[in-house]
Every structure is written in C-alpha cells, then in structure tokens.
C-alpha cells in the first residue's frame, strides 16, 4: 500500500525485498531440514497455496 502512494521510494522497496528474500531463504532451509514443521508454518502463515 505504501508503494502505491510512493512509487519512487526505492530505498524502502530495497529493504522490503531484502526482508522477503531473507524469509524465503529461511523457509527453504526449514523445508530441507524439517518438512513437517515447514508444512505447519506455511499453513499457519497462509503463505503458499
């Protein structure tokens, strides 16, 4: 929503993408190490279909 109003706010967009990337890496690690917990977390956070 913030980025709809502030289309040129590249600094904040970069920070957001960094956080999203970090979350994806952690989820990939969890998926590799413990698929059961990964499945629970994905359902709880409603991240993927």
Jmol script that loads the backbone (N, CA, C; Angstrom):
load data "model"
ATOM      1  N   UNK A   1       0.825  -1.186   0.000  1.00  0.00           N
ATOM      2  CA  UNK A   1       0.000   0.000   0.000  1.00  0.00           C
ATOM      3  C   UNK A   1       0.874   1.258   0.000  1.00  0.00           C
ATOM      4  N   UNK A   2       1.926   1.235   0.787  1.00  0.00           N
ATOM      5  CA  UNK A   2       2.836   2.378   0.833  1.00  0.00           C
ATOM      6  C   UNK A   2       3.421   2.655  -0.550  1.00  0.00           C
ATOM      7  N   UNK A   3       3.748   1.585  -1.269  1.00  0.00           N
ATOM      8  CA  UNK A   3       4.404   1.750  -2.563  1.00  0.00           C
ATOM      9  C   UNK A   3       3.433   2.201  -3.650  1.00  0.00           C
ATOM     10  N   UNK A   4       2.150   2.047  -3.414  1.00  0.00           N
ATOM     11  CA  UNK A   4       1.183   2.588  -4.368  1.00  0.00           C
ATOM     12  C   UNK A   4       1.191   4.116  -4.313  1.00  0.00           C
ATOM     13  N   UNK A   5       1.375   4.648  -3.104  1.00  0.00           N
ATOM     14  CA  UNK A   5       1.402   6.102  -2.937  1.00  0.00           C
ATOM     15  C   UNK A   5       2.775   6.689  -3.254  1.00  0.00           C
ATOM     16  N   UNK A   6       3.833   5.958  -2.953  1.00  0.00           N
ATOM     17  CA  UNK A   6       5.204   6.456  -3.106  1.00  0.00           C
ATOM     18  C   UNK A   6       5.956   5.575  -4.093  1.00  0.00           C
ATOM     19  N   UNK A   7       5.664   5.764  -5.358  1.00  0.00           N
ATOM     20  CA  UNK A   7       6.229   4.898  -6.400  1.00  0.00           C
ATOM     21  C   UNK A   7       7.742   5.037  -6.522  1.00  0.00           C
ATOM     22  N   UNK A   8       8.298   6.156  -6.118  1.00  0.00           N
ATOM     23  CA  UNK A   8       9.738   6.385  -6.280  1.00  0.00           C
ATOM     24  C   UNK A   8      10.528   6.096  -5.002  1.00  0.00           C
ATOM     25  N   UNK A   9       9.917   5.471  -4.035  1.00  0.00           N
ATOM     26  CA  UNK A   9      10.594   5.160  -2.769  1.00  0.00           C
ATOM     27  C   UNK A   9      11.399   3.869  -2.929  1.00  0.00           C
ATOM     28  N   UNK A  10      12.497   3.975  -3.670  1.00  0.00           N
ATOM     29  CA  UNK A  10      13.300   2.796  -3.977  1.00  0.00           C
ATOM     30  C   UNK A  10      14.052   2.285  -2.757  1.00  0.00           C
ATOM     31  N   UNK A  11      14.415   3.167  -1.841  1.00  0.00           N
ATOM     32  CA  UNK A  11      15.161   2.757  -0.653  1.00  0.00           C
ATOM     33  C   UNK A  11      14.334   1.808   0.209  1.00  0.00           C
ATOM     34  N   UNK A  12      13.093   2.155   0.459  1.00  0.00           N
ATOM     35  CA  UNK A  12      12.220   1.280   1.256  1.00  0.00           C
ATOM     36  C   UNK A  12      11.894  -0.008   0.517  1.00  0.00           C
ATOM     37  N   UNK A  13      11.721   0.089  -0.789  1.00  0.00           N
ATOM     38  CA  UNK A  13      11.433  -1.104  -1.593  1.00  0.00           C
ATOM     39  C   UNK A  13      12.602  -2.091  -1.508  1.00  0.00           C
ATOM     40  N   UNK A  14      13.817  -1.572  -1.557  1.00  0.00           N
ATOM     41  CA  UNK A  14      15.005  -2.422  -1.458  1.00  0.00           C
ATOM     42  C   UNK A  14      15.035  -3.137  -0.102  1.00  0.00           C
ATOM     43  N   UNK A  15      14.725  -2.408   0.976  1.00  0.00           N
ATOM     44  CA  UNK A  15      14.692  -3.008   2.310  1.00  0.00           C
ATOM     45  C   UNK A  15      13.630  -4.087   2.415  1.00  0.00           C
ATOM     46  N   UNK A  16      12.472  -3.835   1.835  1.00  0.00           N
ATOM     47  CA  UNK A  16      11.389  -4.818   1.862  1.00  0.00           C
ATOM     48  C   UNK A  16      11.788  -6.075   1.098  1.00  0.00           C
ATOM     49  N   UNK A  17      12.387  -5.896  -0.079  1.00  0.00           N
ATOM     50  CA  UNK A  17      12.819  -7.052  -0.867  1.00  0.00           C
ATOM     51  C   UNK A  17      13.892  -7.850  -0.133  1.00  0.00           C
ATOM     52  N   UNK A  18      14.756  -7.165   0.608  1.00  0.00           N
ATOM     53  CA  UNK A  18      15.782  -7.855   1.389  1.00  0.00           C
ATOM     54  C   UNK A  18      15.128  -8.728   2.466  1.00  0.00           C
ATOM     55  N   UNK A  19      14.113  -8.198   3.140  1.00  0.00           N
ATOM     56  CA  UNK A  19      13.416  -8.975   4.172  1.00  0.00           C
ATOM     57  C   UNK A  19      12.683 -10.170   3.571  1.00  0.00           C
ATOM     58  N   UNK A  20      12.046  -9.968   2.436  1.00  0.00           N
ATOM     59  CA  UNK A  20      11.327 -11.058   1.768  1.00  0.00           C
ATOM     60  C   UNK A  20      12.300 -12.146   1.339  1.00  0.00           C
ATOM     61  N   UNK A  21      13.452 -11.733   0.833  1.00  0.00           N
ATOM     62  CA  UNK A  21      14.471 -12.682   0.402  1.00  0.00           C
ATOM     63  C   UNK A  21      15.001 -13.487   1.589  1.00  0.00           C
ATOM     64  N   UNK A  22      15.206 -12.799   2.714  1.00  0.00           N
ATOM     65  CA  UNK A  22      15.682 -13.480   3.921  1.00  0.00           C
ATOM     66  C   UNK A  22      14.649 -14.502   4.392  1.00  0.00           C
ATOM     67  N   UNK A  23      13.373 -14.134   4.362  1.00  0.00           N
ATOM     68  CA  UNK A  23      12.312 -15.060   4.768  1.00  0.00           C
ATOM     69  C   UNK A  23      12.295 -16.284   3.863  1.00  0.00           C
ATOM     70  N   UNK A  24      12.455 -16.055   2.545  1.00  0.00           N
ATOM     71  CA  UNK A  24      12.449 -17.174   1.610  1.00  0.00           C
ATOM     72  C   UNK A  24      13.607 -18.130   1.869  1.00  0.00           C
ATOM     73  N   UNK A  25      14.779 -17.584   2.153  1.00  0.00           N
ATOM     74  CA  UNK A  25      15.943 -18.426   2.429  1.00  0.00           C
ATOM     75  C   UNK A  25      15.729 -19.254   3.691  1.00  0.00           C
ATOM     76  N   UNK A  26      15.171 -18.642   4.717  1.00  0.00           N
ATOM     77  CA  UNK A  26      14.910 -19.373   5.962  1.00  0.00           C
ATOM     78  C   UNK A  26      13.864 -20.464   5.750  1.00  0.00           C
ATOM     79  N   UNK A  27      12.834 -20.166   4.969  1.00  0.00           N
ATOM     80  CA  UNK A  27      11.809 -21.168   4.680  1.00  0.00           C
ATOM     81  C   UNK A  27      12.376 -22.314   3.854  1.00  0.00           C
ATOM     82  N   UNK A  28      13.258 -22.001   2.913  1.00  0.00           N
ATOM     83  CA  UNK A  28      13.897 -23.057   2.118  1.00  0.00           C
ATOM     84  C   UNK A  28      14.733 -23.963   3.006  1.00  0.00           C
ATOM     85  N   UNK A  29      15.444 -23.372   3.955  1.00  0.00           N
ATOM     86  CA  UNK A  29      16.253 -24.154   4.888  1.00  0.00           C
ATOM     87  C   UNK A  29      15.357 -25.055   5.738  1.00  0.00           C
ATOM     88  N   UNK A  30      14.268 -24.487   6.262  1.00  0.00           N
ATOM     89  CA  UNK A  30      13.357 -25.269   7.094  1.00  0.00           C
ATOM     90  C   UNK A  30      12.741 -26.405   6.291  1.00  0.00           C
ATOM     91  N   UNK A  31      12.398 -26.148   5.043  1.00  0.00           N
ATOM     92  CA  UNK A  31      11.817 -27.182   4.186  1.00  0.00           C
ATOM     93  C   UNK A  31      12.790 -28.338   4.003  1.00  0.00           C
ATOM     94  N   UNK A  32      14.067 -28.008   3.861  1.00  0.00           N
ATOM     95  CA  UNK A  32      15.089 -29.026   3.660  1.00  0.00           C
ATOM     96  C   UNK A  32      15.332 -29.829   4.946  1.00  0.00           C
ATOM     97  N   UNK A  33      15.305 -29.158   6.096  1.00  0.00           N
ATOM     98  CA  UNK A  33      15.642 -29.795   7.367  1.00  0.00           C
ATOM     99  C   UNK A  33      14.459 -30.494   8.033  1.00  0.00           C
ATOM    100  N   UNK A  34      13.269 -29.887   7.952  1.00  0.00           N
ATOM    101  CA  UNK A  34      12.126 -30.412   8.701  1.00  0.00           C
ATOM    102  C   UNK A  34      10.836 -30.108   7.927  1.00  0.00           C
ATOM    103  N   UNK A  35      10.469 -31.005   7.035  1.00  0.00           N
ATOM    104  CA  UNK A  35       9.314 -30.760   6.160  1.00  0.00           C
ATOM    105  C   UNK A  35       8.003 -30.659   6.939  1.00  0.00           C
ATOM    106  N   UNK A  36       7.896 -31.388   8.026  1.00  0.00           N
ATOM    107  CA  UNK A  36       6.659 -31.356   8.814  1.00  0.00           C
ATOM    108  C   UNK A  36       6.432 -29.967   9.417  1.00  0.00           C
ATOM    109  N   UNK A  37       7.464 -29.418  10.044  1.00  0.00           N
ATOM    110  CA  UNK A  37       7.353 -28.078  10.630  1.00  0.00           C
ATOM    111  C   UNK A  37       7.138 -27.026   9.540  1.00  0.00           C
ATOM    112  N   UNK A  38       7.788 -27.210   8.410  1.00  0.00           N
ATOM    113  CA  UNK A  38       7.628 -26.299   7.278  1.00  0.00           C
ATOM    114  C   UNK A  38       6.164 -26.264   6.833  1.00  0.00           C
ATOM    115  N   UNK A  39       5.566 -27.427   6.709  1.00  0.00           N
ATOM    116  CA  UNK A  39       4.165 -27.503   6.300  1.00  0.00           C
ATOM    117  C   UNK A  39       3.243 -26.805   7.280  1.00  0.00           C
ATOM    118  N   UNK A  40       3.495 -27.010   8.573  1.00  0.00           N
ATOM    119  CA  UNK A  40       2.680 -26.352   9.607  1.00  0.00           C
ATOM    120  C   UNK A  40       2.803 -24.833   9.507  1.00  0.00           C
ATOM    121  N   UNK A  41       4.033 -24.376   9.340  1.00  0.00           N
ATOM    122  CA  UNK A  41       4.277 -22.935   9.293  1.00  0.00           C
ATOM    123  C   UNK A  41       3.619 -22.293   8.073  1.00  0.00           C
ATOM    124  N   UNK A  42       3.714 -22.946   6.932  1.00  0.00           N
ATOM    125  CA  UNK A  42       3.102 -22.420   5.710  1.00  0.00           C
ATOM    126  C   UNK A  42       1.585 -22.319   5.880  1.00  0.00           C
ATOM    127  N   UNK A  43       0.993 -23.344   6.488  1.00  0.00           N
ATOM    128  CA  UNK A  43      -0.460 -23.297   6.720  1.00  0.00           C
ATOM    129  C   UNK A  43      -0.824 -22.182   7.686  1.00  0.00           C
ATOM    130  N   UNK A  44      -0.049 -22.081   8.779  1.00  0.00           N
ATOM    131  CA  UNK A  44      -0.349 -21.095   9.811  1.00  0.00           C
ATOM    132  C   UNK A  44      -0.224 -19.666   9.269  1.00  0.00           C
ATOM    133  N   UNK A  45       0.798 -19.417   8.460  1.00  0.00           N
ATOM    134  CA  UNK A  45       1.017 -18.072   7.938  1.00  0.00           C
ATOM    135  C   UNK A  45       0.278 -17.811   6.630  1.00  0.00           C
ATOM    136  N   UNK A  46      -0.318 -18.868   6.059  1.00  0.00           N
ATOM    137  CA  UNK A  46      -1.064 -18.766   4.797  1.00  0.00           C
ATOM    138  C   UNK A  46      -0.210 -18.119   3.708  1.00  0.00           C
ATOM    139  N   UNK A  47       1.015 -18.657   3.533  1.00  0.00           N
ATOM    140  CA  UNK A  47       1.947 -18.067   2.580  1.00  0.00           C
ATOM    141  C   UNK A  47       1.800 -18.622   1.179  1.00  0.00           C
ATOM    142  N   UNK A  48       1.646 -19.927   1.062  1.00  0.00           N
ATOM    143  CA  UNK A  48       1.598 -20.539  -0.268  1.00  0.00           C
ATOM    144  C   UNK A  48       0.362 -21.395  -0.385  1.00  0.00           C
ATOM    145  N   UNK A  49      -0.023 -21.667  -1.622  1.00  0.00           N
ATOM    146  CA  UNK A  49      -1.241 -22.441  -1.846  1.00  0.00           C
ATOM    147  C   UNK A  49      -0.962 -23.917  -1.834  1.00  0.00           C
TER     148      UNK A  49
END
end "model"
wireframe off; spacefill off
backbone 0.3
color backbone group
